[in-house]
C-alpha cells in the first residue's frame, strides 16, 4: 500500500500540468481568433477611418496575415 502513494501524487501533478497546458492552448486559440476578428473589421473600414487610425496603407497587409500570426505585443507573458 505504501508504494502506491507516490504514484498517485505523481499522477495528480501530471494532470494539473496537463490542465494548465490545455488552458494555455485554449487561451492562445481564443487570442488568435480575436485578432482574426479585428483584422476582418479592418477590411470593412473605409479609407477615412483607416487614416484616422494611421493604417491607411497597411490595413490590407495586416488583414491578410494568417490568424495564427499574432503580434508579439498581444501575447501574454
Beta strands, then each sheet from edge to edge (+ up, - down):
end
